[in-house]
Amino acid sequence: MTDLVLDRLVAHRGRPLFEPVSAALPPGTLLGLVGPNGAGKSSLLSAIVGSGVTSSGTARYGEADLHRLRPRRLAEVLAYMTQDSYAPNELRVRDVVAVGARATPAAGPVDVRTAAALERLDVAHLADRSYARLSGGERQLVQVARVVAQHAPVMLLDEPTSALDLGHQLTVMHVLRRHATDGHIVVVTMHDLTQALRWADQVAVVAGGTVTFGTPADVITPELIHRVYGVTAEVFDSPGGSPTLSLVRPSDPTPATLTRPGPAAARP
Ligand SMILES: Nc1ncnc2c1ncn2[C@@H]1O[C@H](COP(=O)(O)OP(=O)(O)OP(=O)(O)O)[C@@H](O)[C@H]1O
């Protein structure tokens, strides 16, 4: 069992964005990072990777200090999807996904893993298309496929469903949940609290310069939602027994009701 261990980790953007974060994430964990815009979720992911932001503290996977690993070795440990879905114009979709598979040659044949990831993310029909000519949502699915093809034990994804339709949001979250259940450590930033309630084992709320960890049910409460987002929320059980969030801005007379599906045991 190899944990991802964060020890007094801080991301700096000229100033520290939050108080030092210490946490141990065991295999099998899907951690949802939530919090308001600009709070530091993406910067926390970058600080774990050790690139794109100045950081202090450490992020370790077993004996390996992630900030000191050479890129080739880092790619064997960690797959990372940023919000920036750039890839060189000349690449086809299958080439982009194969970049992930090639990073970990010991995990199996590149073409087999590439094809499986394309299939899993419902983008096999795009395999020979130019990546640069895809829609935003299609690119997002291809980037998730790249991460999946890499077969790294730690997977970090920055808002992987922000451009996706409802069906593809479910596809991606099913895939990530399955990877966590299979023993990967999956860290996902997200804005949708119902997504966090449904899919995450642990939640970290990045807000106001602090990072608060807990189970989704313990952390995503009306008090927290009001404090962090300025939104009034009610949590209640729907007729089907699923906890439901009803969110109402103080000035908004029309509640937007968001339903949380079944308990953790019912997960795929
Ligand atoms: N490249 C950069 N250079 C300087 N400051 C940055 C840079 N990227 C982000 N910031 C700042 O760092 C802070 C944290 O940004 P970050 O992107 O980590 O937040 P976030 O919680 O992921 O936000 P969002 O939900 O909007 O994606 C913000 O104040 C942002 O303006």
The ligand as a Tripos MOL2 file, in Angstrom:
@<TRIPOS>MOLECULE
LIG
   31    33     1     0     0
SMALL
NO_CHARGES

@<TRIPOS>ATOM
      1 N1         -0.0450   31.8060  -13.7200 N.pl3     1 LIG1
      2 C1         -0.4410   32.5460  -12.6890 C.ar      1 LIG1
      3 N2          0.2800   33.6020  -12.2850 N.ar      1 LIG1
      4 C2         -0.0810   34.3460  -11.2420 C.ar      1 LIG1
      5 N3         -1.1740   34.1030  -10.4970 N.ar      1 LIG1
      6 C3         -1.9280   33.0710  -10.8410 C.ar      1 LIG1
      7 C4         -1.6170   32.2390  -11.9550 C.ar      1 LIG1
      8 N4         -2.5520   31.2760  -12.0380 N.ar      1 LIG1
      9 C5         -3.4250   31.5160  -11.0530 C.ar      1 LIG1
     10 N5         -3.0580   32.5890  -10.3310 N.ar      1 LIG1
     11 C6         -3.7600   33.1220   -9.1630 C.3       1 LIG1
     12 O1         -3.6260   32.1850   -8.1050 O.3       1 LIG1
     13 C7         -4.8440   32.1310   -7.3710 C.3       1 LIG1
     14 C8         -5.3320   30.6800   -7.3370 C.3       1 LIG1
     15 O2         -5.6550   30.2930   -8.6750 O.3       1 LIG1
     16 P1         -6.0900   28.8180   -9.0300 P.3       1 LIG1
     17 O3         -6.1520   28.7210  -10.5060 O.co2     1 LIG1
     18 O4         -5.2230   27.8740   -8.2940 O.co2     1 LIG1
     19 O5         -7.5540   28.7800   -8.3960 O.3       1 LIG1
     20 P2         -8.7260   27.7320   -8.5780 P.3       1 LIG1
     21 O6         -9.2810   27.4840   -7.2240 O.co2     1 LIG1
     22 O7         -8.2590   26.5600   -9.3470 O.co2     1 LIG1
     23 O8         -9.7430   28.5820   -9.4300 O.3       1 LIG1
     24 P3        -10.8660   28.1830  -10.5270 P.3       1 LIG1
     25 O9        -11.9370   27.4430   -9.7900 O.co2     1 LIG1
     26 O10       -11.3330   29.5130  -10.9970 O.co2     1 LIG1
     27 O11       -10.2170   27.3590  -11.6070 O.co2     1 LIG1
     28 C9         -5.8030   33.1110   -8.0210 C.3       1 LIG1
     29 O12        -5.7580   34.3180   -7.2940 O.3       1 LIG1
     30 C10        -5.2340   33.2980   -9.3970 C.3       1 LIG1
     31 O13        -5.5390   34.5860   -9.8870 O.3       1 LIG1
@<TRIPOS>BOND
     1     1     2 1
     2     2     3 ar
     3     2     7 ar
     4     3     4 ar
     5     4     5 ar
     6     5     6 ar
     7     6     7 ar
     8     6    10 ar
     9     7     8 ar
    10     8     9 ar
    11     9    10 ar
    12    10    11 1
    13    11    12 1
    14    11    30 1
    15    12    13 1
    16    13    14 1
    17    13    28 1
    18    14    15 1
    19    15    16 1
    20    16    17 2
    21    16    18 1
    22    16    19 1
    23    19    20 1
    24    20    21 2
    25    20    22 1
    26    20    23 1
    27    23    24 1
    28    24    25 2
    29    24    26 1
    30    24    27 1
    31    28    29 1
    32    28    30 1
    33    30    31 1
@<TRIPOS>SUBSTRUCTURE
     1 LIG1         1 GROUP 0 **** ****
